[in-house]
Amino acid sequence: MDKIIIHGGKKLKGEVVISGSKNSALPILFATLLTDEPTTITNVPSLVDIDTTIAFLNFIGKKIVKKGNTVKTYSSYKYKHIAPYDLVRKMRASILIMGPLLSRLKKVDVSLPGGCSIGARPIDIHLDAFKKLGAEISVEGGYVKTFAKDGLKGAKIDFRFQSVGATENILLAAVLAKGKTTIINAACEPEIEDLANVLNKMGAKVAGMGTKKIVIEGVDVLHGFKHEVIPDRIEAATYIIAAAITKGEVTLKKVVPRHLKVVNDKLKKSGLCIKEMEDTISVKWVKNLKPQNVKTEVYPGFPTDVQAQWMVLMCLLSGKSQIEELVFENRFLPVAELQRFGADITINGKVVNIKGVEKFSGAPVMVSDLRAGAALVLAGLAAEGKTVVSRIYHLDRGYDMLEEKLKKLGAGIRRIHN
């Protein structure tokens, strides 16, 4: 199993190009099931989750060609309606197969995805919404069987919380439903906007994306499209924090600064020098930073996917700070591993209390999930001595060319194959 070896204590300096957003590319790939015409998607990151999705769509019946960061899809004109456990278990986003297949085939059987290391993430909010669109649902033999004999019909759907996945799934289903669908308390993330923009390029009628109220007027047919995936705001935030934590100077290219406003505002308040241009962010450490409290929220609040990386930075700043996790349960898994570096952290329910320490010492650590893995890499970059990071397959799910990009910035990092 691969490992990452880090010799820390080096300031990061230089330029890094941010890859396309995984969380945007995945639903857009599933959206290709809504048309029989060719599609071209560019700026697709090279990640395990992308490869898993492509294999999944190939199994369903989509013909896909990936070359570099470009994915082209073609229709086989015959799709399977069953998503088996062996495929669904590999990636939670597989549940997004339900919307387009139910819309096009009027039936879909999807294996229950199960939980994950950062919380249960129940899919009942998806299923309740499909019922409102006219679907009949049963659970048999570990599969959710969804059936809409007369097709889906528009409805008013009021989510009890702003679920990104459920908003995406209902968007994918409602664009071909009969009549108007209104989503109340919709997720507002940039990835939702990106998906909606793709659907509108296909001929859908979606309005209100980026707000809590999305209105979809169903259409009869959707067409092919060409689209460039938006930059990955979580990857960008990770490199910004990496620059801060190593007291470095890094310029990020191909970013959307407004997607990072809450993170950058907090970092500016701490004392980090950040300059934002149209598609570039320059970061420079100029003085000792001051700790800042954060609480995670749905967009445009502080992102839960940046919480672990933020925790590492706070551990190395003089003073006390607090992080409150309001999005996912079990999101403090990296705490025990950070303590191996010398971090002073205590957990109290949904809150972690941090006392800054003068330095980290390198240690052998193990990754529990994607963002925890990013945090451990950041800790290794800041630590004195050698850090060995195991179970890095989690990182390969969400960070495109992580070691190469960090190495280019001057980090002492390499991957070894066991």
MIKE-799934 format. One record per residue (C-alpha): x, y, z; residue in one letter. Coordinates in steps of 0.02 Angstrom, whole numbers, plus 50000, padded with zeros to 5 digits. Layout:
+-------+-------+-------+------+
!    c1 !    c2 !    c3 ! resn !
+-------+-------+-------+------+
!     X !     Y !     Z !    a !
...
+-------+-------+-------+------+
***
This chain:
+-------+-------+-------+------+
!    c1 !    c2 !    c3 ! resn !
+-------+-------+-------+------+
! 50000 ! 50000 ! 50000 !    m !
! 50070 ! 50172 ! 49951 !    d !
! 50134 ! 50295 ! 50080 !    k !
! 50187 ! 50477 ! 50078 !    i !
! 50352 ! 50526 ! 50157 !    i !
! 50373 ! 50708 ! 50210 !    i !
! 50527 ! 50797 ! 50275 !    h !
! 50449 ! 50952 ! 50349 !    g !
! 50504 ! 51127 ! 50394 !    g !
! 50519 ! 51196 ! 50216 !    k !
! 50430 ! 51356 ! 50165 !    k !
! 50318 ! 51334 ! 50014 !    l !
! 50353 ! 51457 ! 49874 !    k !
! 50297 ! 51471 ! 49694 !    g !
! 50141 ! 51446 ! 49588 !    e !
! 50012 ! 51308 ! 49588 !    v !
! 49872 ! 51279 ! 49463 !    v !
! 49711 ! 51223 ! 49546 !    i !
! 49624 ! 51074 ! 49467 !    s !
! 49441 ! 51059 ! 49420 !    g !
! 49318 ! 51026 ! 49559 !    s !
! 49284 ! 50844 ! 49599 !    k !
! 49119 ! 50889 ! 49681 !    n !
! 49066 ! 50977 ! 49523 !    s !
! 49132 ! 50852 ! 49396 !    a !
! 49043 ! 50703 ! 49475 !    l !
! 48862 ! 50765 ! 49458 !    p !
! 48901 ! 50834 ! 49285 !    i !
! 48961 ! 50662 ! 49231 !    l !
! 48798 ! 50586 ! 49295 !    f !
! 48703 ! 50722 ! 49200 !    a !
! 48766 ! 50650 ! 49036 !    t !
! 48642 ! 50508 ! 49062 !    l !
! 48504 ! 50634 ! 49026 !    l !
! 48549 ! 50648 ! 48841 !    t !
! 48588 ! 50532 ! 48696 !    d !
! 48694 ! 50666 ! 48612 !    e !
! 48885 ! 50682 ! 48631 !    p !
! 48954 ! 50787 ! 48773 !    t !
! 49126 ! 50861 ! 48809 !    t !
! 49181 ! 50903 ! 48985 !    i !
! 49349 ! 50989 ! 49013 !    t !
! 49453 ! 51028 ! 49168 !    n !
! 49405 ! 50860 ! 49243 !    v !
! 49528 ! 50814 ! 49382 !    p !
! 49624 ! 50650 ! 49376 !    s !
! 49557 ! 50564 ! 49532 !    l !
! 49504 ! 50392 ! 49590 !    v !
! 49325 ! 50453 ! 49614 !    d !
! 49320 ! 50514 ! 49434 !    i !
! 49384 ! 50345 ! 49372 !    d !
! 49255 ! 50257 ! 49480 !    t !
! 49115 ! 50364 ! 49406 !    t !
! 49173 ! 50332 ! 49228 !    i !
! 49177 ! 50144 ! 49262 !    a !
! 49003 ! 50158 ! 49339 !    f !
! 48933 ! 50251 ! 49187 !    l !
! 49015 ! 50126 ! 49070 !    n !
! 48927 ! 49986 ! 49165 !    f !
! 48760 ! 50077 ! 49152 !    i !
! 48785 ! 50090 ! 48963 !    g !
! 48867 ! 50258 ! 48928 !    k !
! 49016 ! 50260 ! 48810 !    k !
! 49155 ! 50369 ! 48881 !    i !
! 49326 ! 50423 ! 48819 !    v !
! 49444 ! 50510 ! 48941 !    k !
! 49601 ! 50593 ! 48876 !    k !
! 49699 ! 50699 ! 48997 !    g !
! 49577 ! 50815 ! 49084 !    n !
! 49444 ! 50800 ! 48948 !    t !
! 49300 ! 50676 ! 48955 !    v !
! 49188 ! 50643 ! 48805 !    k !
! 49030 ! 50540 ! 48820 !    t !
! 48921 ! 50453 ! 48692 !    y !
! 48758 ! 50358 ! 48708 !    s !
! 48736 ! 50172 ! 48687 !    s !
! 48547 ! 50202 ! 48675 !    y !
! 48516 ! 50067 ! 48805 !    k !
! 48547 ! 50091 ! 48990 !    y !
! 48541 ! 49965 ! 49132 !    k !
! 48427 ! 50015 ! 49274 !    h !
! 48522 ! 49924 ! 49413 !    i !
! 48667 ! 49999 ! 49510 !    a !
! 48749 ! 49854 ! 49604 !    p !
! 48830 ! 49857 ! 49775 !    y !
! 49006 ! 49827 ! 49708 !    d !
! 48998 ! 49993 ! 49616 !    l !
! 48895 ! 50097 ! 49738 !    v !
! 49000 ! 50050 ! 49891 !    r !
! 49157 ! 50129 ! 49814 !    k !
! 49088 ! 50306 ! 49813 !    m !
! 48945 ! 50388 ! 49902 !    r !
! 48908 ! 50505 ! 49756 !    a !
! 48848 ! 50350 ! 49662 !    s !
! 48676 ! 50388 ! 49733 !    i !
! 48665 ! 50525 ! 49599 !    l !
! 48628 ! 50388 ! 49473 !    i !
! 48448 ! 50388 ! 49538 !    m !
! 48392 ! 50556 ! 49470 !    g !
! 48438 ! 50536 ! 49287 !    p !
! 48393 ! 50351 ! 49273 !    l !
! 48225 ! 50372 ! 49358 !    l !
! 48190 ! 50517 ! 49243 !    s !
! 48237 ! 50424 ! 49084 !    r !
! 48195 ! 50242 ! 49121 !    l !
! 48054 ! 50270 ! 49247 !    k !
! 48138 ! 50145 ! 49361 !    k !
! 48304 ! 50119 ! 49449 !    v !
! 48369 ! 49995 ! 49578 !    d !
! 48515 ! 50061 ! 49680 !    v !
! 48609 ! 49970 ! 49816 !    s !
! 48602 ! 50058 ! 49983 !    l !
! 48766 ! 50154 ! 49999 !    p !
! 48791 ! 50128 ! 50186 !    g !
! 48880 ! 50250 ! 50302 !    g !
! 49052 ! 50326 ! 50294 !    c !
! 49189 ! 50378 ! 50413 !    s !
! 49124 ! 50556 ! 50434 !    i !
! 48944 ! 50513 ! 50474 !    g !
! 48792 ! 50415 ! 50420 !    a !
! 48733 ! 50534 ! 50282 !    r !
! 48558 ! 50459 ! 50265 !    p !
! 48474 ! 50460 ! 50094 !    i !
! 48296 ! 50476 ! 50159 !    d !
! 48292 ! 50658 ! 50105 !    i !
! 48325 ! 50600 ! 49925 !    h !
! 48190 ! 50466 ! 49934 !    l !
! 48058 ! 50580 ! 50010 !    d !
! 48086 ! 50704 ! 49870 !    a !
! 48071 ! 50569 ! 49736 !    f !
! 47906 ! 50516 ! 49813 !    k !
! 47842 ! 50694 ! 49795 !    k !
! 47889 ! 50685 ! 49611 !    l !
! 47777 ! 50533 ! 49595 !    g !
! 47896 ! 50387 ! 49621 !    a !
! 47852 ! 50229 ! 49716 !    e !
! 47993 ! 50165 ! 49827 !    i !
! 48029 ! 50001 ! 49913 !    s !
! 48183 ! 49924 ! 49995 !    v !
! 48218 ! 49742 ! 49954 !    e !
! 48377 ! 49641 ! 49977 !    g !
! 48484 ! 49792 ! 50015 !    g !
! 48422 ! 49886 ! 49861 !    y !
! 48315 ! 50042 ! 49849 !    v !
! 48192 ! 50007 ! 49709 !    k !
! 48115 ! 50162 ! 49633 !    t !
! 47976 ! 50157 ! 49504 !    f !
! 47877 ! 50293 ! 49413 !    a !
! 47759 ! 50206 ! 49294 !    k !
! 47686 ! 50366 ! 49221 !    d !
! 47846 ! 50466 ! 49233 !    g !
! 47894 ! 50601 ! 49357 !    l !
! 47784 ! 50752 ! 49387 !    k !
! 47838 ! 50922 ! 49452 !    g !
! 47807 ! 50960 ! 49635 !    a !
! 47854 ! 51074 ! 49778 !    k !
! 47995 ! 50998 ! 49879 !    i !
! 48045 ! 51074 ! 50046 !    d !
! 48208 ! 51001 ! 50113 !    f !
! 48225 ! 50994 ! 50302 !    r !
! 48409 ! 51041 ! 50280 !    f !
! 48516 ! 51103 ! 50137 !    q !
! 48579 ! 50938 ! 50067 !    s !
! 48699 ! 50957 ! 49921 !    v !
! 48674 ! 50779 ! 49860 !    g !
! 48485 ! 50785 ! 49871 !    a !
! 48479 ! 50954 ! 49781 !    t !
! 48585 ! 50881 ! 49641 !    e !
! 48483 ! 50721 ! 49630 !    n !
! 48318 ! 50813 ! 49618 !    i !
! 48389 ! 50934 ! 49489 !    l !
! 48441 ! 50784 ! 49384 !    l !
! 48268 ! 50708 ! 49400 !    a !
! 48158 ! 50862 ! 49383 !    a !
! 48230 ! 50933 ! 49221 !    v !
! 48135 ! 50800 ! 49120 !    l !
! 47983 ! 50790 ! 49236 !    a !
! 47813 ! 50853 ! 49179 !    k !
! 47775 ! 51026 ! 49246 !    g !
! 47861 ! 51137 ! 49372 !    k !
! 47967 ! 51083 ! 49519 !    t !
! 48013 ! 51203 ! 49659 !    t !
! 48151 ! 51159 ! 49781 !    i !
! 48139 ! 51253 ! 49945 !    i !
! 48292 ! 51259 ! 50059 !    n !
! 48404 ! 51204 ! 49916 !    a !
! 48592 ! 51195 ! 49936 !    a !
! 48681 ! 51351 ! 49872 !    c !
! 48856 ! 51282 ! 49839 !    e !
! 48952 ! 51336 ! 49682 !    p !
! 48948 ! 51153 ! 49627 !    e !
! 48757 ! 51164 ! 49621 !    i !
! 48770 ! 51318 ! 49511 !    e !
! 48893 ! 51229 ! 49397 !    d !
! 48776 ! 51080 ! 49376 !    l !
! 48627 ! 51194 ! 49343 !    a !
! 48726 ! 51290 ! 49212 !    n !
! 48765 ! 51125 ! 49124 !    v !
! 48582 ! 51073 ! 49128 !    l !
! 48531 ! 51241 ! 49053 !    n !
! 48661 ! 51216 ! 48915 !    k !
! 48573 ! 51051 ! 48880 !    m !
! 48407 ! 51142 ! 48858 !    g !
! 48338 ! 51130 ! 49034 !    a !
! 48248 ! 51274 ! 49118 !    k !
! 48326 ! 51298 ! 49289 !    v !
! 48317 ! 51463 ! 49383 !    a !
! 48372 ! 51518 ! 49556 !    g !
! 48530 ! 51413 ! 49571 !    m !
! 48644 ! 51486 ! 49703 !    g !
! 48492 ! 51530 ! 49809 !    t !
! 48385 ! 51429 ! 49930 !    k !
! 48242 ! 51423 ! 49803 !    k !
! 48270 ! 51334 ! 49638 !    i !
! 48132 ! 51323 ! 49507 !    v !
! 48137 ! 51194 ! 49367 !    i !
! 48019 ! 51191 ! 49218 !    e !
! 48020 ! 51016 ! 49145 !    g !
! 48064 ! 50993 ! 48961 !    v !
! 48040 ! 50846 ! 48843 !    d !
! 48218 ! 50818 ! 48786 !    v !
! 48395 ! 50872 ! 48829 !    l !
! 48543 ! 50893 ! 48713 !    h !
! 48732 ! 50876 ! 48711 !    g !
! 48847 ! 51009 ! 48785 !    f !
! 49024 ! 51070 ! 48806 !    k !
! 49076 ! 51131 ! 48978 !    h !
! 49229 ! 51174 ! 49081 !    e !
! 49218 ! 51117 ! 49263 !    v !
! 49243 ! 51254 ! 49393 !    i !
! 49404 ! 51256 ! 49498 !    p !
! 49407 ! 51154 ! 49658 !    d !
! 49381 ! 51278 ! 49802 !    r !
! 49427 ! 51147 ! 49933 !    i !
! 49592 ! 51106 ! 49848 !    e !
! 49625 ! 51293 ! 49835 !    a !
! 49589 ! 51321 ! 50020 !    a !
! 49707 ! 51177 ! 50063 !    t !
! 49852 ! 51258 ! 49968 !    y !
! 49815 ! 51429 ! 50045 !    i !
! 49824 ! 51352 ! 50219 !    i !
! 49981 ! 51256 ! 50168 !    a !
! 50064 ! 51422 ! 50125 !    a !
! 50011 ! 51495 ! 50292 !    a !
! 50066 ! 51344 ! 50394 !    i !
! 50241 ! 51341 ! 50315 !    t !
! 50261 ! 51531 ! 50324 !    k !
! 50276 ! 51531 ! 50135 !    g !
! 50226 ! 51631 ! 49982 !    e !
! 50114 ! 51546 ! 49853 !    v !
! 50013 ! 51605 ! 49704 !    t !
! 49861 ! 51501 ! 49656 !    l !
! 49808 ! 51504 ! 49473 !    k !
! 49638 ! 51457 ! 49398 !    k !
! 49533 ! 51494 ! 49552 !    v !
! 49370 ! 51585 ! 49586 !    v !
! 49407 ! 51701 ! 49735 !    p !
! 49223 ! 51728 ! 49781 !    r !
! 49205 ! 51542 ! 49813 !    h !
! 49337 ! 51558 ! 49951 !    l !
! 49276 ! 51719 ! 50032 !    k !
! 49237 ! 51654 ! 50205 !    v !
! 49402 ! 51558 ! 50219 !    v !
! 49505 ! 51703 ! 50153 !    n !
! 49416 ! 51828 ! 50264 !    d !
! 49461 ! 51724 ! 50417 !    k !
! 49642 ! 51708 ! 50361 !    l !
! 49655 ! 51894 ! 50327 !    k !
! 49587 ! 51927 ! 50501 !    k !
! 49722 ! 51813 ! 50571 !    s !
! 49854 ! 51918 ! 50485 !    g !
! 49892 ! 51823 ! 50325 !    l !
! 49924 ! 51932 ! 50172 !    c !
! 49803 ! 51880 ! 50034 !    i !
! 49781 ! 51970 ! 49867 !    k !
! 49636 ! 51918 ! 49755 !    e !
! 49626 ! 51949 ! 49569 !    m !
! 49505 ! 51887 ! 49435 !    e !
! 49564 ! 51706 ! 49434 !    d !
! 49719 ! 51715 ! 49545 !    t !
! 49751 ! 51721 ! 49732 !    i !
! 49922 ! 51769 ! 49802 !    s !
! 49961 ! 51717 ! 49981 !    v !
! 50107 ! 51779 ! 50085 !    k !
! 50153 ! 51751 ! 50268 !    w !
! 50223 ! 51915 ! 50335 !    v !
! 50198 ! 51902 ! 50524 !    k !
! 50143 ! 51783 ! 50661 !    n !
! 49960 ! 51740 ! 50638 !    l !
! 49826 ! 51755 ! 50771 !    k !
! 49707 ! 51609 ! 50805 !    p !
! 49526 ! 51625 ! 50749 !    q !
! 49371 ! 51530 ! 50801 !    n !
! 49264 ! 51452 ! 50664 !    v !
! 49104 ! 51352 ! 50650 !    k !
! 49065 ! 51251 ! 50495 !    t !
! 48905 ! 51287 ! 50401 !    e !
! 48828 ! 51256 ! 50231 !    v !
! 48886 ! 51372 ! 50092 !    y !
! 48921 ! 51518 ! 50100 !    p !
! 48976 ! 51478 ! 50278 !    g !
! 49144 ! 51403 ! 50328 !    f !
! 49158 ! 51237 ! 50234 !    p !
! 49164 ! 51076 ! 50332 !    t !
! 49286 ! 51009 ! 50202 !    d !
! 49414 ! 51139 ! 50260 !    v !
! 49389 ! 51112 ! 50445 !    q !
! 49527 ! 50981 ! 50469 !    a !
! 49656 ! 51085 ! 50374 !    q !
! 49608 ! 51238 ! 50476 !    w !
! 49630 ! 51139 ! 50635 !    m !
! 49812 ! 51104 ! 50593 !    v !
! 49848 ! 51288 ! 50567 !    l !
! 49765 ! 51335 ! 50731 !    m !
! 49870 ! 51204 ! 50822 !    c !
! 50028 ! 51298 ! 50776 !    l !
! 49973 ! 51475 ! 50820 !    l !
! 50007 ! 51552 ! 50990 !    s !
! 49846 ! 51560 ! 51092 !    g !
! 49681 ! 51469 ! 51104 !    k !
! 49549 ! 51436 ! 50972 !    s !
! 49391 ! 51336 ! 50947 !    q !
! 49309 ! 51244 ! 50803 !    i !
! 49125 ! 51198 ! 50804 !    e !
! 49070 ! 51064 ! 50678 !    e !
! 48887 ! 51089 ! 50631 !    l !
! 48878 ! 50992 ! 50466 !    v !
! 48940 ! 50814 ! 50494 !    f !
! 48959 ! 50698 ! 50641 !    e !
! 49125 ! 50608 ! 50670 !    n !
! 49223 ! 50745 ! 50581 !    r !
! 49356 ! 50758 ! 50716 !    f !
! 49440 ! 50594 ! 50668 !    l !
! 49610 ! 50675 ! 50632 !    p !
! 49625 ! 50739 ! 50812 !    v !
! 49708 ! 50581 ! 50879 !    a !
! 49833 ! 50580 ! 50736 !    e !
! 49872 ! 50765 ! 50758 !    l !
! 49908 ! 50732 ! 50941 !    q !
! 50046 ! 50616 ! 50881 !    r !
! 50131 ! 50771 ! 50807 !    f !
! 50115 ! 50858 ! 50976 !    g !
! 49950 ! 50950 ! 50953 !    a !
! 49855 ! 51006 ! 51110 !    d !
! 49673 ! 50972 ! 51064 !    i !
! 49523 ! 50919 ! 51167 !    t !
! 49352 ! 50866 ! 51100 !    i !
! 49190 ! 50915 ! 51183 !    n !
! 49044 ! 50852 ! 51080 !    g !
! 49035 ! 50956 ! 50921 !    k !
! 49174 ! 51071 ! 50977 !    v !
! 49363 ! 51055 ! 50981 !    v !
! 49467 ! 51168 ! 51092 !    n !
! 49644 ! 51202 ! 51035 !    i !
! 49795 ! 51270 ! 51126 !    k !
! 49932 ! 51320 ! 51008 !    g !
! 50101 ! 51235 ! 51024 !    v !
! 50271 ! 51300 ! 50970 !    e !
! 50307 ! 51160 ! 50848 !    k !
! 50258 ! 50990 ! 50780 !    f !
! 50374 ! 50840 ! 50773 !    s !
! 50361 ! 50719 ! 50628 !    g !
! 50271 ! 50555 ! 50661 !    a !
! 50196 ! 50403 ! 50576 !    p !
! 50011 ! 50436 ! 50548 !    v !
! 49863 ! 50353 ! 50464 !    m !
! 49728 ! 50434 ! 50355 !    v !
! 49545 ! 50405 ! 50402 !    s !
! 49458 ! 50506 ! 50265 !    d !
! 49497 ! 50626 ! 50123 !    l !
! 49504 ! 50792 ! 50216 !    r !
! 49585 ! 50715 ! 50370 !    a !
! 49720 ! 50654 ! 50252 !    g !
! 49748 ! 50830 ! 50187 !    a !
! 49765 ! 50890 ! 50366 !    a !
! 49897 ! 50760 ! 50406 !    l !
! 49997 ! 50809 ! 50252 !    v !
! 49990 ! 50992 ! 50307 !    l !
! 50047 ! 50941 ! 50480 !    a !
! 50192 ! 50846 ! 50404 !    g !
! 50243 ! 50997 ! 50300 !    l !
! 50254 ! 51103 ! 50458 !    a !
! 50333 ! 50971 ! 50571 !    a !
! 50516 ! 50952 ! 50612 !    e !
! 50588 ! 50788 ! 50550 !    g !
! 50509 ! 50645 ! 50453 !    k !
! 50323 ! 50606 ! 50436 !    t !
! 50255 ! 50446 ! 50359 !    v !
! 50073 ! 50455 ! 50302 !    v !
! 49986 ! 50287 ! 50274 !    s !
! 49820 ! 50240 ! 50192 !    r !
! 49840 ! 50381 ! 50066 !    i !
! 49715 ! 50304 ! 49946 !    y !
! 49591 ! 50422 ! 50030 !    h !
! 49693 ! 50569 ! 49964 !    l !
! 49691 ! 50499 ! 49788 !    d !
! 49502 ! 50517 ! 49791 !    r !
! 49508 ! 50707 ! 49800 !    g !
! 49680 ! 50785 ! 49769 !    y !
! 49747 ! 50788 ! 49592 !    d !
! 49937 ! 50768 ! 49585 !    m !
! 49957 ! 50816 ! 49768 !    l !
! 50139 ! 50766 ! 49790 !    e !
! 50191 ! 50839 ! 49621 !    e !
! 50111 ! 51007 ! 49659 !    k !
! 50185 ! 51017 ! 49833 !    l !
! 50356 ! 50963 ! 49771 !    k !
! 50351 ! 51101 ! 49641 !    k !
! 50319 ! 51224 ! 49783 !    l !
! 50475 ! 51162 ! 49872 !    g !
! 50404 ! 51033 ! 49992 !    a !
! 50509 ! 50883 ! 50041 !    g !
! 50380 ! 50754 ! 49993 !    i !
! 50378 ! 50590 ! 49897 !    r !
! 50268 ! 50438 ! 49873 !    r !
! 50333 ! 50263 ! 49901 !    i !
! 50253 ! 50103 ! 49835 !    h !
! 50251 ! 49953 ! 49950 !    n !
+-------+-------+-------+------+
***
